[in-house]
């Protein structure tokens, strides 16, 4: 009797777990599924609720590339996000080496200050960044977005790398110094190969943050040729002021989301390793 209760309880827990996983998957994936569904609709079909793809049309995808320089705007986003990731990783690793391996007065206070900077809302630094961008002559140019996005990505990059670098064995660093290595050689040849999962995870987070950044891109760019895709999607307009082109907006959203999904699939193993590395070593 007791064995049967235990077996039925185990089956119930498995069914409950499967149901919870299914519910989470539906909640997470349904918005993207419905966006894809809507991107293939036109006319009055856009306002009819349906959960299956009927007549497929690519008019929305053709229109977003025909009516504006959407391909150039994707390249703008790709260029800005790639440069921001590269600079964030380079500056983050070197700063993390100082915070994690070099002893100096005020190190803890400085590290807490770096973390505190990342907690400020974007709008609180918008006016200051705008004056800086104008003073540097970068308004309506892509370097202004690279500079402003670094403010968002660099603090958490430094913080994550510092935590990871503190966990690396000190014996490796000491052995390299005994062999005549310089601090830069230690960072490049000893620490970087061990930080692969952290580099991939943090780099991907920085790429997503730069790819989706909207407020700075809206404020610091003016022409269609220098806009990035979040601003371009927000400014898609219909034939009249009362028409909201949902089909084109959904098609553009699908196009700009696909690269992020591909990156996650390509680096999924290293992302999991990076997220769990600190927990295992801690």
N, C-alpha and C positions, 0 to 999 in steps of 0.2 A: 504493500500500500504506500509506504513511504517512498519506495523507489519510483512508483508511478507518478507520485506528486512531484518528485524531483525532476523526472523526465519531462512532464508536462510544463513545469515551470521553466525549464531550460528552453523548450520549444517556444513558449510565450515570449521569453526575453529575446530570442533570435528574431521572432516576427516583429516585435516592438522596435528592435534595433534597425531591421531592414526598413520598416515603415518610416522611422526617423530619418534615415539616410535618404530615402526616396523623397520625403518632404523637403529636406534641405536642398537636394538636387533640383527639384522643381522650382523652388523659390529662387534659387541662384540663377538657373538657366532660362527660366521662362521669359524674363524681360528681353534677353538677347534673342531668343527664338522668335518672339513677337516682332522685334525690330526687323529681323530678316524677312519675316512674313510680310510686314508692311512695306518693305522696300521693293517688293515685287508687285505692288498694287498701284493702280492709278484711278483717277476720277472718283466716282461715288463709292467704289469698292474700298477706298481708304477709310470710310466712316462706317463700314459694315463689320460687325464683330464676327470673326471666323478664326478657327484655330488650325486650319489646314490650308496648304498652298493649293489654290485653284489654277486660274490662268496666270502663267508667269510672263512678265514683261520686264525688259531691261531698260525701259525708257528713263526711269529715275537715275540709274547708274550712268547712262549716256548723258543726261542733262547736267549732272553735277560737273562733269569734265568739259562739257561744251559751253556752259554759260559762265564759267569762271575758271581761272588758272588753278584748278584743284590739284593737278599733278605737281605743279610748282610748289603749292602750299604743303603738300605731303613731303616734298624734298626739303622744304624749309624746316618742318618739324623734325625730320630725320637728321638734318645737319645740326640743328640746335641741340637735340637730345643726345646725339652721339658725342659732340664736343663737350657738353656738360658732364656726361658720364666719364669721359676720358680725364677731364680736369679734376672732377670730384675724386676719382680713384687715385690719381697722381698726388694731389694735395692731401687727400685723406690719409693715404698710406704714410707719407712723410710726416704729417702732423701726428698721426697715431704712434709712429716710432718715438717721437719726442715725448708724447704723453705717457706711453706705455713702458718705455725702456730707459729713458733718461731722467735722472733725479734732478729737480731744480725747485727753488722756492716758489710757492704759489701755483704749483702744478694742478692740485685738486681744485682750487678756486677757478682757475682758468678753464678747466675741463667742465665744471658745472656751468660756467658762463656760456660755453659753447652749446651745452644742452639747453640752457635757458633761451638762447637766441632762437632755437628751432621752435620754441613754443609761441613766439609772437605771431599773431595773425598777419596774413599778407597785407591787408589793408592798412595796418599800422605803420608799415614802412614804405607804402606806395609813394607818398609825396616826396620823401627823402630820396628814394630810388629815381623818381622822375627828375628831380633837380640834378642828381648825379649823372644820369643819362644825358641830359641836355648839356651839362657842363663838359662832358667828354665828347660831345658831338655825335652821339650814337643813336639819336632819336630816329625812328622809322628804319632802323638797320638791325640785322640779325644779331650782331654782337651785344646789343642792348638786352636781348632775351637770354643770351648765354650768361651775361653778367648777373642778371636778376635771378635766373634759375639756380645759379650757384649758391645764392643766399639761402635757397630752400633745401638744396641737396647736400651741401658741404657739412653742415652741423651734424646730421644724423650719420653721415658717412664717417666722419672723424670719431664719433662716439662708438659706433659699431666696431670699427677697426681697432680702436684703443682697447676695447674689451677683449677682442679676439687676440690681439698681440700680447696682452698681458699673460695669456694662458700658454703661450709658446715656451718651450723649455729654454732656460737661460744658458744651459750647457752648450747648446748649438751656437749661440751668439759668442760665448767666451772662446769656444774652439776656433771660430772664424777669426776673432781678433788675434789669437795666438799665431795663426797662420799668416798674419799681416794684412787682413782685410780692413777696409775702411768702413765707416758706418753706412755709406751708400751701397757698398758691396754687400754688406750684411742684409740690408733691406732687399736688394735686388736678387741676390742669389740664395739667400737662406730663408728669409721670411715669405717672400712672394710665392714661391712654389707651395708653401704650406697653407697659404691663405686663399687658395683657389675657390673653395665653396663660398667664403665670405665675400670675395671679389665679385663673383657671379651674382650672388643674392643682392648685395648692396648696389651693384651696378644696375641690375634689373629694376630695383625700386627707384633708383635715381632716373633711369630712362622713362619709367612710367610717369613719374612726377613731372618731368620736363615735357613729355609727350602730351600730357593732359592739362598742362598749366594754361589758365585762361586769363586771369586778371592782368598780369604783367603784359601778356601778348596783346590784349585789347588796348591797354593804355600806351604802350611804347611803339606800336605799329599803326600805320595810317593807310597805306596802299595795299591793294590786293596782292601785289607781287611779294610783299614782305610778311604777309600774315601767315600764321601757322593754322593747322587744321581745326583746333577747338574754336577759334574766332571765326574762321571761314564757315563752319557749320552753323554757328549762332547767327551769322549775318545772311544766311541763305533766305532769300525773299521770293514771294510769289509774283504773279502777274499784276496783282493789285495789293493795296495796303491791307485789305481784309482777308487775303488768302494766305494761309500758312501751308507751305509745301511739305507736308509730313512725309510724302514718299521720298523726296530728295534728301530731306534731313536724315531719315532712317537709312537710306542708301549710303550717304556719306559716313554715318556713324558706323555702319558695318565695315566699310572700307578701312577706316582708321583703327578699328578694333582688331582686325585680322592680324596685323603685324605683332601686336602684343600677345595674342593667343599663341602664335607660332613661336615666339621667343620663350614663353613659359613651357611649351611642349619640348622645345629643343634643350632647355637647361633645367628641366624639372628635377632630375636626379641631383644636380649640384645645388639647386635651390633647397631641397630637403636637407642635404648635408650641411649647408650653411646655416639653416635655421636650427638644426639640432646640435651643431658642434659645441656651442656654448653650454648647453644643458649637459652634455656628456662629460665635458672637461670640468664643469663647475662642480 
